[in-house]
Each structure stands twice: as C-alpha cells, then as structure tokens.
Amino acid sequence: MIRTSRGSRTRRDRAAAAVVPRLRRAAPLALPVGWGAVAVAWKFGCPLARQPGLPMRIATSLVFLAVGTGLVLGVRRGLRRELARVRAVAEATQRVLLRPPPARLDGLALAARQLSAARGASVGGDLYEAVATPYGVRIVIGDVRGHGLAALGAVVAVLGSFREAAHDEAELGGVLRRLERALQRHLRERVRDEHPAAGGAAPEHPVAEEFVTLLLLEVRADGRLAVLDCGHPAPYRLGPRPERLPVGEPLPPLGVLPLPAVLVPHTGARLLPGETLVLHTDGAEEARDRRGRFFALDAVLARSAGRPPEGVVRQVHEALLRHTGGRLDDDVALLVVRNDRVRVPAQPAEPGLRRPRPAPSTHC
C-alpha cells in the first residue's frame, strides 16, 4: 500500500508539473477571455443591452471589438514570448556548434563569422574551426553541398571529427582521413534512418550525392604552412595586392571519390610575421547583385590591407550585404588569421664562451 501511495503521489506531482507551463502560456489570455465572458453575459443576460436603438448597438459593437482586440493582443504576446525562447535556444545551440575561434591562438590573431542564406539562422552549410595542437595551429574551413538546416548534420559530423583528430593525428593526412570516415558514417546513418528498407545503401537517393569541399591548413611554429585542399577555394594572402596562396594539387571533395592512398600536404608557402590569410567559402565569390554581377572579393580585400582580422571580416561582410542587397543565395563563411609572432634575430655568442673542440683522434 505504501508503494502504491508513493507511486500515485509521484504521478500527481508529474501531472501538476505539466500543468504549470500550460497555465503560464495561457496567462496572457485570461483577462481577454474573462472580459469576453462578461460582455457575452451582458449582451444576453441584461435587458438594457437588448433594447433597440443605434446608441446601444454602437456600445455593444465597441465592447465586442475591445474583447476581440484583447484576444488578438494576448495571443500575439504569447507567440512573441515563445518565439523569443525558441530563438534563445537556437542561438545557444548554434554558438556551441559553430563557436567563434579565440581572438588569439598560439601567437596568431583570428576572427571568423558566417552569414547564412537561411532566414533567421546564423549557421548553415559552412563550417570552420581552429585549434592549437602540438603540431601547430590547425584550421579547417568547408562547405557542405546545400545550405540551411538540412546541411547541419554533415557540419556536426565533420566538425566533431576534426576537433578530436586535430589533436590525435600527427600527420595532416591522418586528420583528413578521419574527416572522410566521419562523413561516410553520417551519410550511411541518414540513408538508413530515412530509408530503412534500403539496408543502408541507396545510391539513387539525394543523400548519396552530398559532398563537402574542404581546406585543411596547418600553421607551424616557424610560419611554414601545410595545406590539403579538397575542391575548396584557395585562401588569399594579403599584401600590397591580394594573392592566392598555393595549395598544390587539389583533391576531390569528401564524399565524391575515395581519397588517394598517399596524402602529401603542400608545404611550399609560409605565413611570415605580420602577414594575413583570408579563408573563405565559395559563397563569397559567387554572390551576385540584381544585375547578375559577381562580388569582387579581391578588390575588397585590397582595401583591407593593414586591418586587424575582425576588421577584415566586418568590412567584407558589409560590402557583401551591400552588393547583394541583403539577399544571399548561398552561405558565406570567412576566417581571417594573422601571424603576430615576433621574429627573433639570431643572437651572437657571448665573448667568454667558446665551442668545445673535438677530442683529437687516436688512430694512426
């Protein structure tokens, strides 16, 4: 009997807890509903309200108009509160998913931001991340086929894998293979969930056509760069004139073809102290205005020389929104990194210190 009473008490507590949120949502409607009940009772229960005449009709119409206005305002207020709560949850989720990089990371200054083509969203099909590892600062920027909420699954899979593999893998090629496996698992799970009868294999399904263009970048302690490019636009290096950074032979986007057996990063470039790199997705260069003209990203970057990374991101985004009139057809992600490390010149040896001479050989 004790167990039964405790169980029934628990069920009552749960039911009461479920009722409280409903009452809070209905609270804005309490006054208009009560007012309307009084108006209906006055209309049908009061003899004075049933008297003929224009003044009485006008008074009755005003009463019911006020009741209707109160109901509309109450519903609107409740919807606005619910929308504010949903937006707060969505913004918190988006910040966790595509968190902004730190302003400084192992001697590098960074800034990043994304413009989503989906209205009301700050995260779409683009992704970026930067982490400091024992092998250098590793950066990823990518673009999932499509945009908006449908591409978030692939973004989560790739970013989650990168945040682990960047610390675990000594070679940049190992990081890329981990990202490829994570994307393949995500696509197989999507096909299995959406088409259980297919048994995890549905090449004709649009999911099987999804792919990710990707750029992996490693900034080593001496400023030397290692790059693996999977069909992604090459970054710009800012100087007197913006120039494309050499990235070597491009690889196929992830999800289109298997990666080659041997992955050799391109290491022929360096990021010297004071130099800036601008990594971007293709939405920045493919954005068009109403006349169909493409956005001149290189011209905007030429005017951004000398600005801090946050200033470069802000200037490019403002120019992009002016060019498109605020209407983007594709997501746009931008990540700017500047080498703030100080180059230490070689120091001469102290006068009193000499290198030890090698011991004389004892062989004849």
HUHUFEN-V491545 format. One record per pair of residues at least 24 apart in sequence whose C-alpha atoms are under 8 Angstrom apart, sorted by sequence separation. I is the first residue (numbers start at 0). J is the second residue. D is the distance in whole Angstrom. If there is no record, write none. Layout:
i={I	I}
j={J	J}
d={D	D}
This chain:
i={38	123	124	157	229	244	311	38	97	122	123	124	156	157	294	104	105	122	124	156	309	104	120	123	124	308	35	38	93	100	123	126	137	294	308	93	97	99	100	117	122	125	153	156	308	97	98	116	117	124	128	307	35	90	97	105	115	116	117	127	34	104	115	126	130	153	132	133	152	153	275	286	32	128	132	288	289	31	130	134	287	288	31	227	238	283	287	288	227	237	238	286	31	32	226	227	236	237	30	31	212	213	225	226	236	237	175	212	213	225	226	236	237	211	212	224	225	235	236	286	28	31	210	211	224	225	234	235	286	210	211	223	224	225	234	235	286	171	210	223	224	234	28	209	210	223	224	233	234	27	28	171	208	209	223	224	282	27	208	222	223	232	282	222	232	282	283	27	222	231	232	282	283	27	222	231	281	282	280	25	218	279	280	24	279	280	171	279	172	278	279	171	241	277	278	277	278	277	96	241	276	277	241	275	276	240	275	276	239	275	237	238	274	275	237	273	274	144	239	272	273	143	144	238	272	273	143	144	237	271	272	273	143	270	272	142	143	272	141	142	272	141	142	182	183	141	182	140	141	139	140	179	139	140	179	139	138	139	137	138	137	138	137	136	137	135	136	176	135	136	135	134	135	142	141	172	172	172	171	222	140	142	140	141	142	140	125	146	147	146	140	110	111	109	110	108	109	112	111	110	125	127	124	125	126	123	125	127	116	116	115	116	116	117	115	116	115	116	114	115	113	114	113	114	113	112	113	111	112	111	112	111	110	111	109	110	109	110	109	108	109	107	108	107	108	107	108	106	107	106	107	106}
j={62	147	148	181	253	268	335	63	122	147	148	149	181	182	319	130	131	148	150	182	335	131	147	150	151	335	63	66	121	128	151	154	165	322	336	122	126	128	129	146	151	154	182	185	337	127	128	146	147	154	158	337	66	121	128	136	146	147	148	158	66	136	147	158	162	185	165	166	185	186	308	319	66	162	166	322	323	66	165	169	322	323	67	263	274	319	323	324	264	274	275	323	69	70	264	265	274	275	69	70	251	252	264	265	275	276	215	252	253	265	266	276	277	252	253	265	266	276	277	327	70	73	252	253	266	267	276	277	328	253	254	266	267	268	277	278	329	215	254	267	268	278	73	254	255	268	269	278	279	73	74	217	254	255	269	270	328	74	255	269	270	279	329	270	280	330	331	76	271	280	281	331	332	77	272	281	331	332	331	77	270	331	332	77	332	333	225	333	227	333	334	227	297	333	334	334	335	335	155	300	335	336	301	335	336	301	336	337	301	337	300	301	337	338	301	337	338	209	304	337	338	209	210	304	338	339	210	211	304	338	339	340	211	338	340	211	212	341	211	212	342	212	213	253	254	213	254	213	214	213	214	253	214	215	254	215	215	216	215	216	216	217	217	217	218	217	218	258	218	219	219	219	220	231	231	262	263	264	264	338	278	280	279	280	281	280	280	329	330	330	334	308	309	308	309	308	309	312	312	312	330	332	330	331	332	330	332	334	326	327	327	328	329	330	329	330	330	331	330	331	330	331	331	332	332	332	333	332	333	333	334	334	334	335	334	335	335	336	336	336	337	336	337	337	338	338	339	338	339	339	340	340}
d={7	4	8	6	7	7	7	7	7	7	6	8	6	6	7	8	7	8	5	6	8	7	8	7	6	5	7	8	7	7	6	6	7	7	6	6	7	8	6	7	8	7	7	7	7	7	8	7	5	7	7	8	5	8	8	7	8	7	8	8	6	8	7	7	8	7	7	7	7	8	8	8	8	8	6	6	7	6	7	7	7	5	8	8	7	8	6	7	5	7	8	7	5	7	5	7	7	5	8	5	8	7	6	5	6	6	8	5	7	5	7	5	8	6	6	8	5	6	6	7	6	7	6	5	6	8	7	5	7	6	7	7	7	8	5	7	8	8	5	8	6	5	5	7	6	6	5	7	7	5	7	8	8	8	4	7	8	7	8	5	6	7	5	5	7	6	6	7	6	7	6	5	8	7	8	8	7	8	6	8	8	7	6	6	6	7	8	5	8	6	6	8	6	7	5	6	6	5	7	7	6	7	6	7	5	6	6	6	8	4	7	8	6	6	7	6	6	6	7	8	5	8	6	7	5	6	6	6	6	7	6	8	4	7	6	6	7	6	7	5	7	5	7	8	7	4	7	6	6	7	5	6	6	7	7	5	6	6	7	5	6	6	4	6	6	6	5	8	6	7	4	7	6	8	7	5	7	7	7	8	7	6	7	7	8	8	7	7	8	6	8	5	8	6	5	7	7	7	7	7	6	8	7	7	7	6	6	7	8	5	8	6	5	8	7	5	5	8	6	6	7	5	6	6	4	6	6	7	6	5	7	4	6	6	7	5	6	7	5	6	7	6	5	6	7	5	6	7	5	6	7	5}
